[in-house]
Amino acid sequence: MPEFKQTTLPNGLRIVAETDPRSYSMSLGYFVRAGSRNELDPQSGLSHFLEHMMFKGTQRRSAEDVNRELDELGGQSNAYTTEEQTVYYATVLPKFQDRIVDLLTDMMSPVLDEQEFETERNVILEEIAKYEDQPPFGGFERAMEIHFSPRGIGRRVLGTSESIKAMTAQRMRDYFNTRYRPENIVLAATGNVDFDGLVDEIQRRTNHWAERTASETIPPDDTESLPDGIELSTRVPTPDALQAYCIGIGAGPSSACNQRHAARLLASILGDEGGSRFFWDLIDTGRAEVATCWPQEFSDDGAWFTYLVCVPEDLESNRRFVREIIDQVVQKGVSEDELKQAVNKTTAGCIMQSERPSNRLFSIGGRWLMHNEYIDLDQSLANVRGVDQNAIAEAAKKYLLKEPTDILASAD
């Protein structure tokens, strides 16, 4: 059976592992409390930009060496940035534990070369332009900015073209030295892991991390003005769009809220891609191409999203359909059969995902980073199975009673 182990090094770095000697692989990840909500206006987009730069070489390895060694280990590796964290991870065979520990830990001390910085700046600008060119054309970012404000949780993960163009390599180095200190980092591991060997290696390789200090002090943001490149209109002009994209946002549970389990099941009943109320009334009937909803959880706050895509002439009638379906759930709740189906679907998904150490990694590392809490599979399943119709009704009244803010991207 899986066993949870954890320790904190003298420098403040936390190490957690869910070990299982039966596994054929192991996964390892550095979880850093460095996301868009940790940035100030002059740093907007830095967490994501820095994620790219972490693959561009260290004192011991060139960028080519980093990528070659990742390929040589034959597993899977990648990184991502969110509002609250940046994660660097890999899955390899257990015999390569020492090699992947050495490589990922070395990557956590990047050179941050000026020339590589300028090259990657162009890559980031292209990424922003490409993203804004795809449906729903920045609509979700606009929803977050309007609901939370364009700072904190609502700050764009990619930043804006304006903020990236104004960025400097020295500012990135200062941000790195501030956010990539050991007390802001969790190293998580899952699968067939030698925990004692892992701790010894990490302690030896990370002692110097506590010496990181920033030289730049950035003044607080001026909350009376908008950051460069940001506007807060609920309309996103898209002259060439053939369809209408409507994003609704309202309050939702945080990842620490007890109602999060009921909210997730409620979203499945309302807006799952197959077998939900939205599906049968809007997708199966051909009224809309997309009709879904979900809660978005952050460590201390949350949002509830609804998302509707259809031809422009059907938009208003479909918005009424969505509101009527939601109102019916708020007023009458959900049936026992609907809840049972949602519970079965959710628990089956949890069990199947848990078979891979790589899937468990993100749950364990992210939860320990934000809440210093471990939730095993049995407890996760119990949390889902413990939701009853009354809990669903309470969640519906709390999160769905108030009309959401709608952001519309369309040609009209």
DRENNUFI-930282 format. One line per field, with one value per residue: residue number from 1; x, y, z of N, C-alpha, C in turn. Coordinates in steps of 0.05 Angstrom, whole numbers. Layout:
BEGIN
resi: [NUM; ...]
n_east: [X; ...]
n_north: [Y; ...]
n_up: [Z; ...]
ca_east: [X; ...]
ca_north: [Y; ...]
ca_up: [Z; ...]
c_east: [X; ...]
c_north: [Y; ...]
c_up: [Z; ...]
***
This chain:
BEGIN
resi: [1; 2; 3; 4; 5; 6; 7; 8; 9; 10; 11; 12; 13; 14; 15; 16; 17; 18; 19; 20; 21; 22; 23; 24; 25; 26; 27; 28; 29; 30; 31; 32; 33; 34; 35; 36; 37; 38; 39; 40; 41; 42; 43; 44; 45; 46; 47; 48; 49; 50; 51; 52; 53; 54; 55; 56; 57; 58; 59; 60; 61; 62; 63; 64; 65; 66; 67; 68; 69; 70; 71; 72; 73; 74; 75; 76; 77; 78; 79; 80; 81; 82; 83; 84; 85; 86; 87; 88; 89; 90; 91; 92; 93; 94; 95; 96; 97; 98; 99; 100; 101; 102; 103; 104; 105; 106; 107; 108; 109; 110; 111; 112; 113; 114; 115; 116; 117; 118; 119; 120; 121; 122; 123; 124; 125; 126; 127; 128; 129; 130; 131; 132; 133; 134; 135; 136; 137; 138; 139; 140; 141; 142; 143; 144; 145; 146; 147; 148; 149; 150; 151; 152; 153; 154; 155; 156; 157; 158; 159; 160; 161; 162; 163; 164; 165; 166; 167; 168; 169; 170; 171; 172; 173; 174; 175; 176; 177; 178; 179; 180; 181; 182; 183; 184; 185; 186; 187; 188; 189; 190; 191; 192; 193; 194; 195; 196; 197; 198; 199; 200; 201; 202; 203; 204; 205; 206; 207; 208; 209; 210; 211; 212; 213; 214; 215; 216; 217; 218; 219; 220; 221; 222; 223; 224; 225; 226; 227; 228; 229; 230; 231; 232; 233; 234; 235; 236; 237; 238; 239; 240; 241; 242; 243; 244; 245; 246; 247; 248; 249; 250; 251; 252; 253; 254; 255; 256; 257; 258; 259; 260; 261; 262; 263; 264; 265; 266; 267; 268; 269; 270; 271; 272; 273; 274; 275; 276; 277; 278; 279; 280; 281; 282; 283; 284; 285; 286; 287; 288; 289; 290; 291; 292; 293; 294; 295; 296; 297; 298; 299; 300; 301; 302; 303; 304; 305; 306; 307; 308; 309; 310; 311; 312; 313; 314; 315; 316; 317; 318; 319; 320; 321; 322; 323; 324; 325; 326; 327; 328; 329; 330; 331; 332; 333; 334; 335; 336; 337; 338; 339; 340; 341; 342; 343; 344; 345; 346; 347; 348; 349; 350; 351; 352; 353; 354; 355; 356; 357; 358; 359; 360; 361; 362; 363; 364; 365; 366; 367; 368; 369; 370; 371; 372; 373; 374; 375; 376; 377; 378; 379; 380; 381; 382; 383; 384; 385; 386; 387; 388; 389; 390; 391; 392; 393; 394; 395; 396; 397; 398; 399; 400; 401; 402; 403; 404; 405; 406; 407; 408; 409; 410; 411; 412]
n_east: [17; 8; 51; 56; 105; 144; 186; 222; 274; 333; 340; 289; 263; 211; 198; 160; 129; 93; 100; 107; 125; 107; 100; 118; 143; 169; 153; 172; 173; 184; 151; 134; 120; 103; 69; 23; -7; 30; 59; 78; 57; 102; 125; 92; 73; 122; 129; 114; 147; 196; 192; 200; 254; 281; 295; 338; 392; 446; 499; 526; 505; 488; 433; 423; 444; 410; 360; 375; 390; 341; 313; 345; 333; 285; 233; 176; 171; 161; 135; 94; 56; 13; -38; -20; 25; 87; 109; 155; 168; 178; 174; 202; 238; 249; 304; 330; 328; 368; 392; 351; 338; 386; 387; 337; 343; 389; 370; 339; 372; 383; 421; 402; 413; 429; 425; 394; 349; 330; 318; 278; 240; 215; 191; 153; 121; 100; 71; 31; 5; -14; -48; -87; -109; -140; -203; -233; -213; -183; -223; -230; -189; -205; -252; -232; -203; -243; -275; -240; -207; -153; -106; -68; -102; -130; -93; -62; -33; 4; 19; 20; 29; 53; 76; 113; 147; 171; 201; 261; 323; 350; 310; 281; 319; 320; 268; 268; 305; 275; 227; 242; 264; 280; 239; 194; 184; 164; 186; 160; 146; 126; 105; 151; 195; 257; 258; 292; 341; 328; 319; 371; 401; 376; 382; 437; 445; 417; 430; 452; 410; 384; 413; 396; 380; 344; 358; 327; 274; 207; 157; 90; 32; -6; -69; -110; -108; -107; -67; -18; -42; -89; -160; -227; -277; -338; -346; -312; -284; -287; -278; -276; -300; -341; -376; -410; -382; -393; -377; -389; -379; -376; -378; -341; -321; -262; -199; -194; -243; -299; -343; -326; -326; -380; -392; -362; -387; -437; -426; -413; -463; -493; -462; -428; -391; -418; -482; -502; -546; -541; -519; -559; -601; -579; -533; -543; -590; -573; -572; -528; -456; -419; -432; -422; -398; -359; -325; -272; -217; -178; -126; -147; -194; -246; -278; -337; -349; -386; -395; -410; -419; -442; -480; -487; -541; -570; -554; -578; -626; -604; -575; -617; -638; -596; -597; -648; -643; -604; -632; -673; -645; -627; -675; -702; -665; -625; -635; -635; -615; -585; -544; -520; -500; -462; -427; -408; -382; -343; -313; -295; -262; -223; -199; -179; -143; -107; -75; -29; 33; 47; 0; -18; 22; 13; -31; -14; 34; 17; -23; 5; 40; 6; -29; -4; -20; -39; -77; -101; -118; -162; -187; -200; -238; -276; -292; -319; -360; -387; -420; -485; -554; -573; -526; -511; -554; -545; -496; -512; -547; -512; -472; -497; -542; -538; -536; -487; -428; -425; -382; -372; -350; -353; -372; -410]
n_north: [-24; 47; 94; 151; 201; 252; 310; 367; 406; 436; 486; 501; 479; 437; 367; 317; 253; 201; 138; 77; 15; -22; 3; 16; 60; 125; 191; 259; 324; 395; 442; 507; 566; 609; 646; 681; 713; 728; 768; 837; 896; 913; 863; 830; 770; 747; 699; 658; 669; 661; 606; 586; 601; 568; 523; 536; 528; 518; 529; 483; 456; 463; 491; 454; 409; 401; 389; 344; 307; 300; 274; 228; 200; 179; 185; 224; 294; 361; 429; 478; 538; 571; 612; 609; 577; 549; 493; 441; 380; 309; 241; 179; 116; 78; 66; 110; 149; 179; 207; 239; 270; 298; 326; 357; 386; 415; 446; 481; 522; 566; 598; 644; 675; 734; 737; 691; 706; 749; 722; 688; 723; 739; 692; 687; 732; 718; 674; 699; 730; 689; 662; 701; 702; 658; 626; 629; 681; 709; 714; 686; 706; 759; 752; 735; 780; 819; 796; 786; 830; 860; 846; 806; 745; 752; 768; 762; 701; 696; 748; 813; 838; 888; 887; 845; 864; 906; 881; 862; 826; 829; 843; 795; 761; 781; 771; 715; 704; 721; 691; 637; 615; 567; 561; 572; 529; 463; 397; 343; 273; 212; 143; 90; 103; 118; 143; 159; 162; 202; 247; 254; 266; 313; 349; 355; 381; 429; 465; 516; 546; 578; 624; 659; 723; 783; 844; 885; 929; 934; 983; 983; 966; 1014; 1017; 1049; 1055; 1021; 965; 968; 954; 929; 923; 930; 918; 882; 862; 830; 847; 812; 811; 772; 727; 670; 647; 657; 669; 659; 673; 661; 684; 675; 673; 621; 559; 555; 518; 501; 499; 465; 456; 445; 394; 382; 422; 408; 360; 380; 412; 371; 346; 387; 407; 369; 338; 295; 268; 306; 359; 406; 382; 348; 385; 426; 412; 360; 371; 404; 458; 486; 488; 483; 475; 483; 478; 495; 492; 535; 529; 564; 576; 607; 627; 627; 611; 607; 581; 587; 565; 579; 564; 581; 593; 662; 681; 648; 658; 690; 662; 614; 629; 640; 589; 564; 593; 580; 525; 525; 554; 518; 476; 504; 516; 466; 427; 367; 301; 237; 197; 226; 247; 200; 180; 220; 215; 163; 168; 206; 182; 136; 159; 182; 136; 109; 147; 148; 104; 117; 142; 193; 222; 226; 258; 315; 328; 316; 346; 399; 407; 403; 446; 490; 482; 450; 397; 329; 287; 224; 172; 141; 176; 218; 192; 181; 233; 249; 210; 223; 266; 289; 299; 344; 372; 385; 418; 461; 480; 496; 538; 573; 585; 591; 621; 677; 721; 711; 747; 762; 752; 769; 745; 760; 772; 810]
n_up: [0; -12; 21; 61; 67; 98; 106; 131; 109; 140; 114; 102; 58; 38; 35; 7; 0; -32; -27; -62; -70; -107; -155; -224; -240; -223; -201; -199; -173; -170; -134; -135; -100; -136; -175; -218; -183; -145; -167; -181; -217; -251; -256; -283; -313; -304; -274; -309; -353; -329; -319; -371; -378; -343; -368; -398; -387; -339; -291; -296; -339; -408; -447; -486; -463; -420; -445; -475; -436; -409; -449; -454; -407; -418; -399; -381; -382; -360; -351; -317; -306; -261; -230; -178; -171; -196; -231; -239; -269; -274; -299; -290; -296; -236; -228; -247; -209; -180; -222; -244; -201; -195; -244; -246; -199; -209; -251; -223; -209; -248; -302; -326; -372; -409; -466; -479; -452; -483; -530; -513; -496; -544; -558; -518; -528; -578; -561; -529; -569; -602; -568; -558; -606; -612; -602; -537; -547; -506; -469; -420; -388; -385; -356; -307; -292; -286; -246; -202; -201; -238; -213; -166; -156; -203; -241; -305; -326; -367; -371; -403; -470; -465; -413; -419; -459; -431; -394; -357; -355; -307; -271; -273; -249; -198; -182; -185; -143; -100; -100; -109; -63; -11; 28; 0; -31; -50; -54; -86; -90; -121; -126; -140; -98; -68; -9; 34; 8; -28; 5; 27; -19; -38; 5; 5; -43; -42; -2; -10; -28; 8; 9; -29; -49; -63; -99; -115; -97; -106; -111; -82; -122; -159; -144; -162; -215; -280; -299; -352; -417; -402; -402; -378; -401; -411; -461; -513; -570; -631; -692; -734; -716; -721; -687; -624; -560; -495; -430; -364; -298; -228; -156; -123; -90; -48; -49; 2; 23; 53; 21; -29; -51; -59; -95; -139; -155; -165; -210; -246; -252; -274; -319; -344; -397; -420; -411; -374; -349; -380; -425; -446; -456; -486; -517; -540; -566; -606; -600; -580; -587; -546; -478; -414; -345; -286; -223; -203; -165; -117; -68; -26; -44; -96; -159; -200; -262; -322; -389; -455; -522; -585; -646; -663; -668; -635; -585; -542; -530; -515; -470; -436; -431; -403; -356; -337; -328; -288; -248; -237; -212; -166; -141; -136; -127; -138; -167; -134; -167; -204; -171; -154; -202; -214; -171; -178; -227; -215; -173; -199; -237; -203; -181; -226; -245; -203; -210; -237; -218; -235; -240; -186; -166; -175; -145; -93; -87; -99; -61; -13; -18; -16; 28; 66; 73; 69; 30; 24; -25; -7; 30; -5; -38; 1; 15; -31; -35; 11; 1; 0; -22; 4; 13; -39; -52; -17; -36; -88; -77; -52; -91; -141; -140; -147; -203; -253; -276; -343; -397; -463; -525; -590; -659; -664]
ca_east: [0; 23; 58; 63; 128; 150; 206; 230; 303; 341; 337; 260; 251; 194; 199; 138; 128; 74; 117; 93; 145; 95; 99; 139; 156; 169; 150; 186; 166; 188; 127; 144; 99; 110; 48; 16; -17; 53; 73; 69; 53; 126; 133; 69; 82; 149; 130; 112; 171; 218; 189; 214; 282; 292; 305; 358; 419; 456; 528; 536; 493; 477; 405; 423; 449; 385; 340; 386; 388; 313; 307; 359; 321; 264; 207; 161; 179; 149; 131; 71; 52; -14; -40; -9; 49; 101; 115; 174; 164; 187; 168; 223; 241; 261; 333; 341; 321; 390; 398; 330; 341; 409; 380; 316; 354; 408; 354; 328; 392; 389; 440; 386; 430; 416; 418; 372; 326; 319; 306; 253; 220; 200; 175; 130; 104; 86; 51; 9; -10; -27; -70; -108; -121; -156; -228; -251; -199; -177; -247; -227; -172; -222; -271; -217; -195; -266; -285; -221; -190; -131; -82; -73; -112; -140; -72; -57; -10; 23; 25; 11; 51; 66; 93; 135; 166; 185; 215; 290; 335; 357; 285; 276; 338; 311; 243; 277; 318; 254; 206; 253; 277; 271; 214; 172; 185; 160; 194; 142; 153; 106; 112; 172; 214; 275; 254; 316; 361; 319; 324; 400; 410; 365; 395; 465; 446; 401; 438; 458; 386; 376; 429; 385; 368; 338; 369; 308; 250; 187; 135; 63; 17; -26; -95; -129; -105; -105; -41; -16; -52; -113; -185; -246; -303; -349; -346; -286; -289; -274; -292; -276; -311; -365; -393; -410; -370; -403; -365; -400; -362; -386; -363; -339; -306; -233; -189; -195; -271; -311; -363; -314; -333; -407; -392; -351; -408; -458; -417; -416; -492; -502; -448; -409; -392; -437; -502; -510; -570; -533; -514; -584; -619; -566; -514; -556; -610; -561; -574; -502; -433; -408; -447; -410; -393; -340; -313; -243; -209; -152; -121; -163; -217; -253; -297; -354; -350; -403; -383; -430; -411; -464; -483; -495; -570; -582; -541; -596; -644; -589; -569; -641; -639; -576; -607; -671; -633; -591; -653; -687; -629; -627; -701; -712; -643; -619; -647; -617; -601; -564; -522; -507; -484; -439; -409; -396; -364; -320; -296; -281; -240; -202; -186; -163; -120; -87; -58; -4; 46; 48; -26; -18; 42; 4; -49; 2; 53; 3; -37; 24; 51; -14; -43; 11; -39; -39; -103; -96; -140; -186; -200; -212; -262; -296; -302; -338; -383; -401; -437; -513; -571; -574; -501; -513; -573; -532; -476; -526; -557; -490; -456; -512; -566; -533; -530; -458; -419; -421; -363; -381; -333; -368; -368; -432]
ca_north: [0; 72; 105; 180; 209; 280; 322; 394; 409; 460; 511; 507; 464; 414; 344; 298; 231; 179; 117; 52; -2; -37; 19; 11; 86; 145; 218; 278; 351; 418; 460; 533; 586; 632; 648; 709; 728; 737; 789; 865; 905; 911; 835; 815; 750; 738; 671; 641; 675; 647; 577; 580; 605; 547; 502; 548; 524; 523; 531; 456; 445; 481; 486; 429; 387; 397; 375; 318; 289; 293; 254; 204; 186; 163; 188; 247; 317; 386; 449; 495; 560; 579; 636; 606; 561; 539; 465; 427; 352; 287; 214; 162; 90; 82; 65; 136; 169; 198; 224; 259; 289; 316; 344; 377; 404; 433; 465; 501; 543; 573; 619; 667; 689; 757; 732; 673; 722; 764; 703; 677; 745; 738; 668; 693; 751; 702; 658; 717; 736; 665; 656; 721; 698; 634; 628; 653; 707; 722; 718; 676; 725; 782; 745; 735; 808; 833; 785; 788; 853; 850; 840; 783; 721; 759; 776; 743; 684; 703; 776; 827; 846; 912; 880; 829; 882; 923; 864; 861; 802; 834; 841; 767; 750; 789; 756; 688; 703; 725; 670; 610; 609; 540; 561; 574; 506; 435; 375; 320; 249; 191; 118; 73; 123; 114; 168; 167; 170; 227; 268; 259; 280; 340; 365; 361; 397; 453; 481; 543; 560; 598; 648; 675; 749; 802; 870; 905; 932; 946; 994; 971; 975; 1036; 1004; 1068; 1054; 995; 959; 973; 932; 917; 938; 914; 916; 855; 854; 825; 849; 792; 816; 749; 703; 659; 639; 674; 655; 672; 663; 671; 680; 682; 663; 592; 550; 553; 490; 494; 500; 439; 453; 441; 368; 384; 440; 392; 341; 397; 419; 347; 342; 409; 414; 350; 336; 275; 259; 327; 374; 423; 365; 338; 407; 445; 399; 338; 382; 420; 487; 498; 471; 478; 486; 470; 495; 482; 510; 540; 533; 574; 568; 622; 639; 609; 622; 588; 588; 575; 571; 573; 571; 575; 614; 687; 685; 631; 664; 699; 641; 594; 640; 636; 560; 559; 605; 564; 499; 531; 562; 494; 463; 520; 515; 439; 408; 346; 276; 217; 183; 244; 248; 174; 178; 238; 203; 140; 178; 220; 162; 119; 175; 184; 110; 103; 165; 142; 82; 128; 161; 221; 235; 232; 278; 342; 331; 315; 369; 425; 410; 408; 473; 511; 477; 433; 376; 305; 272; 199; 165; 133; 200; 232; 178; 185; 261; 249; 194; 235; 287; 281; 318; 369; 387; 395; 440; 483; 491; 509; 563; 591; 593; 594; 638; 703; 722; 714; 768; 749; 764; 759; 749; 754; 792; 830]
ca_up: [0; -12; 47; 59; 83; 95; 123; 124; 112; 156; 99; 98; 36; 46; 18; 12; -19; -30; -38; -68; -83; -129; -180; -244; -246; -202; -210; -182; -182; -154; -134; -126; -95; -154; -195; -226; -160; -130; -182; -182; -245; -268; -258; -294; -332; -297; -265; -333; -368; -315; -325; -397; -375; -326; -386; -416; -379; -312; -290; -302; -363; -428; -453; -501; -444; -404; -461; -483; -413; -405; -470; -448; -385; -430; -387; -389; -365; -370; -331; -322; -288; -255; -214; -151; -169; -220; -226; -257; -261; -292; -292; -300; -283; -209; -229; -255; -189; -174; -245; -248; -178; -202; -266; -239; -178; -223; -266; -204; -206; -276; -307; -334; -391; -422; -494; -479; -443; -505; -549; -501; -496; -569; -557; -500; -543; -598; -547; -522; -593; -612; -549; -561; -633; -611; -585; -538; -552; -481; -453; -393; -374; -379; -334; -281; -286; -277; -221; -180; -207; -255; -197; -148; -170; -229; -259; -326; -322; -388; -372; -427; -489; -454; -390; -428; -473; -412; -374; -359; -344; -279; -256; -271; -230; -171; -177; -179; -116; -80; -100; -109; -38; -3; 43; -19; -50; -41; -72; -83; -105; -119; -139; -129; -90; -45; 4; 49; -11; -40; 24; 29; -44; -39; 25; -3; -68; -40; 21; -18; -37; 28; 6; -51; -40; -84; -95; -123; -82; -124; -96; -86; -146; -157; -149; -173; -244; -291; -311; -381; -434; -390; -401; -363; -414; -413; -489; -526; -598; -647; -717; -752; -702; -732; -665; -600; -538; -471; -406; -340; -274; -203; -133; -121; -66; -49; -46; 30; 31; 55; 1; -55; -62; -69; -118; -162; -164; -177; -237; -263; -257; -291; -343; -354; -427; -428; -391; -355; -357; -403; -448; -458; -465; -504; -536; -554; -583; -627; -595; -575; -591; -520; -455; -391; -322; -268; -202; -205; -137; -109; -40; -8; -59; -118; -179; -214; -290; -342; -415; -475; -549; -604; -667; -650; -667; -614; -559; -521; -522; -500; -443; -420; -425; -382; -330; -328; -317; -262; -229; -229; -192; -142; -128; -131; -122; -158; -160; -123; -189; -215; -153; -154; -227; -212; -151; -191; -248; -202; -158; -219; -248; -183; -178; -250; -247; -182; -218; -247; -199; -246; -234; -158; -160; -175; -122; -68; -86; -98; -35; 9; -22; -9; 53; 84; 80; 52; 28; 9; -43; 9; 40; -28; -45; 23; 13; -53; -28; 34; -8; -3; -37; 19; 9; -66; -52; -4; -55; -109; -66; -46; -114; -166; -137; -157; -231; -258; -295; -369; -416; -489; -548; -615; -680; -663]
c_east: [17; 28; 66; 86; 134; 171; 211; 259; 309; 337; 308; 247; 236; 196; 176; 138; 106; 88; 101; 113; 134; 96; 122; 153; 156; 166; 161; 179; 174; 164; 135; 120; 107; 90; 41; 6; 6; 68; 62; 68; 79; 136; 112; 79; 109; 150; 130; 137; 194; 216; 203; 244; 296; 303; 328; 387; 426; 486; 540; 527; 484; 447; 403; 427; 424; 365; 349; 383; 360; 304; 320; 346; 295; 237; 192; 169; 166; 147; 106; 69; 22; -14; -24; 17; 61; 112; 134; 174; 174; 178; 189; 221; 255; 292; 346; 335; 343; 395; 376; 331; 364; 400; 359; 327; 373; 392; 342; 348; 401; 409; 425; 403; 415; 408; 394; 346; 313; 306; 279; 232; 203; 182; 149; 111; 88; 64; 27; -8; -26; -51; -93; -121; -139; -181; -222; -237; -194; -201; -244; -210; -188; -241; -256; -210; -219; -275; -266; -205; -166; -105; -89; -82; -120; -118; -67; -32; 12; 33; 13; 35; 67; 85; 117; 156; 182; 202; 246; 300; 342; 332; 277; 294; 329; 285; 250; 288; 298; 236; 218; 272; 265; 245; 190; 169; 179; 171; 176; 151; 131; 116; 134; 196; 231; 275; 279; 338; 354; 326; 354; 410; 401; 378; 423; 465; 432; 409; 441; 433; 378; 392; 417; 372; 365; 350; 349; 283; 230; 165; 109; 50; -2; -53; -116; -127; -104; -77; -41; -26; -78; -137; -206; -274; -312; -352; -317; -290; -273; -287; -295; -289; -338; -385; -391; -399; -378; -391; -377; -382; -376; -369; -363; -323; -276; -225; -188; -224; -283; -332; -352; -322; -362; -408; -381; -373; -431; -451; -419; -445; -502; -489; -427; -413; -411; -456; -510; -535; -563; -531; -541; -601; -606; -548; -529; -577; -599; -562; -547; -480; -420; -427; -437; -406; -373; -332; -283; -233; -181; -149; -139; -188; -224; -272; -313; -357; -373; -393; -402; -419; -433; -463; -495; -526; -584; -572; -561; -615; -629; -580; -593; -644; -620; -586; -630; -662; -620; -612; -668; -672; -629; -653; -709; -690; -639; -631; -626; -601; -579; -540; -506; -489; -460; -419; -394; -375; -339; -302; -282; -258; -217; -185; -168; -139; -99; -69; -31; 8; 45; 22; -28; 0; 30; -15; -33; 20; 38; -11; -18; 36; 31; -26; -28; -6; -37; -66; -98; -121; -165; -201; -213; -238; -284; -308; -323; -364; -399; -420; -466; -529; -573; -549; -500; -531; -561; -511; -489; -536; -535; -476; -472; -535; -562; -526; -500; -453; -413; -402; -368; -359; -348; -363; -389; -426]
c_north: [25; 82; 134; 186; 238; 289; 350; 397; 434; 486; 518; 492; 440; 392; 325; 276; 211; 155; 91; 34; -20; -23; 13; 38; 103; 173; 237; 306; 372; 436; 486; 552; 611; 631; 677; 725; 739; 760; 817; 873; 903; 882; 818; 796; 738; 708; 652; 645; 660; 617; 569; 581; 583; 524; 511; 546; 532; 527; 504; 445; 467; 475; 459; 405; 380; 380; 347; 298; 281; 272; 227; 187; 172; 166; 212; 270; 342; 406; 465; 516; 566; 605; 634; 590; 556; 512; 454; 398; 333; 260; 196; 134; 94; 81; 91; 158; 189; 217; 246; 279; 309; 336; 365; 396; 424; 454; 487; 523; 552; 596; 646; 686; 711; 751; 712; 687; 736; 746; 693; 698; 744; 714; 673; 712; 737; 685; 674; 723; 713; 659; 676; 718; 673; 638; 617; 679; 723; 726; 708; 695; 750; 776; 745; 763; 823; 823; 790; 814; 843; 846; 817; 759; 728; 767; 754; 727; 691; 731; 789; 832; 869; 904; 863; 845; 899; 907; 865; 835; 805; 833; 811; 754; 757; 774; 727; 686; 708; 701; 642; 605; 582; 540; 564; 550; 480; 416; 351; 297; 228; 166; 103; 91; 114; 141; 177; 176; 197; 250; 274; 274; 309; 359; 374; 381; 424; 471; 510; 559; 582; 624; 667; 700; 767; 829; 892; 905; 947; 958; 981; 982; 998; 1024; 1023; 1069; 1025; 990; 963; 948; 919; 935; 919; 914; 887; 845; 852; 825; 828; 792; 791; 725; 695; 651; 659; 657; 671; 658; 677; 665; 690; 670; 632; 585; 551; 523; 482; 492; 472; 434; 447; 415; 369; 401; 425; 373; 357; 405; 395; 343; 363; 410; 394; 346; 314; 268; 280; 341; 392; 406; 358; 361; 425; 432; 378; 348; 399; 450; 501; 478; 463; 490; 470; 489; 480; 503; 512; 547; 544; 570; 582; 635; 620; 623; 599; 597; 573; 583; 561; 582; 562; 596; 639; 690; 669; 639; 671; 677; 619; 604; 637; 607; 554; 569; 589; 538; 504; 538; 537; 478; 478; 517; 486; 419; 388; 320; 257; 202; 200; 245; 222; 171; 196; 227; 180; 148; 190; 200; 144; 133; 178; 158; 104; 121; 158; 119; 92; 147; 190; 236; 243; 255; 306; 347; 333; 340; 396; 429; 416; 436; 494; 507; 459; 409; 354; 292; 247; 193; 157; 157; 216; 219; 182; 213; 263; 234; 205; 258; 277; 303; 344; 386; 399; 420; 465; 496; 506; 536; 583; 602; 599; 613; 666; 702; 726; 739; 753; 766; 752; 766; 741; 777; 815; 851]
c_up: [0; 17; 44; 78; 78; 114; 114; 129; 129; 141; 94; 75; 47; 25; 26; -8; -12; -43; -41; -83; -105; -155; -198; -251; -221; -215; -189; -191; -161; -157; -120; -122; -110; -177; -201; -203; -143; -143; -177; -211; -261; -272; -272; -317; -325; -289; -289; -350; -356; -319; -350; -393; -359; -343; -403; -406; -350; -314; -299; -329; -382; -432; -469; -483; -429; -420; -470; -460; -406; -425; -463; -426; -394; -418; -398; -370; -377; -346; -337; -300; -285; -240; -187; -149; -197; -213; -248; -250; -282; -281; -305; -287; -256; -210; -236; -234; -184; -198; -249; -225; -185; -223; -258; -218; -190; -238; -249; -197; -234; -278; -312; -351; -406; -451; -496; -470; -466; -526; -538; -499; -521; -570; -540; -514; -564; -585; -539; -546; -603; -594; -554; -588; -633; -594; -557; -536; -526; -463; -424; -376; -367; -357; -308; -273; -275; -250; -198; -180; -223; -240; -178; -165; -198; -249; -280; -322; -343; -387; -397; -446; -477; -431; -399; -443; -454; -393; -379; -346; -314; -261; -252; -250; -201; -163; -170; -150; -94; -78; -98; -85; -27; 12; 25; -37; -36; -63; -66; -100; -101; -133; -125; -122; -67; -30; 19; 30; -24; -21; 26; 5; -44; -19; 17; -26; -64; -16; 14; -25; -17; 25; -16; -39; -64; -78; -101; -105; -100; -107; -101; -111; -139; -164; -160; -203; -254; -301; -341; -396; -424; -394; -390; -375; -414; -442; -500; -556; -614; -675; -735; -740; -716; -711; -642; -577; -512; -446; -382; -316; -249; -181; -133; -96; -70; -46; -16; 40; 32; 33; -27; -68; -73; -94; -143; -173; -176; -206; -256; -270; -277; -319; -353; -384; -437; -406; -371; -366; -380; -428; -462; -469; -486; -525; -553; -573; -606; -623; -592; -581; -565; -499; -431; -368; -303; -246; -206; -177; -135; -79; -21; -20; -81; -137; -190; -243; -304; -370; -437; -502; -569; -626; -654; -648; -646; -586; -537; -512; -507; -473; -425; -412; -402; -355; -319; -316; -290; -241; -219; -208; -165; -127; -120; -125; -144; -148; -148; -145; -201; -197; -153; -179; -225; -193; -164; -212; -236; -188; -177; -231; -229; -181; -202; -252; -226; -189; -228; -226; -209; -240; -204; -151; -157; -152; -96; -66; -83; -72; -12; 6; -10; 20; 73; 93; 59; 53; 11; -8; -28; 19; 18; -36; -24; 22; -9; -45; -4; 26; -12; -18; -23; 14; -19; -66; -39; -22; -77; -100; -61; -71; -140; -164; -150; -187; -235; -275; -321; -386; -443; -510; -573; -635; -678; -641]
***
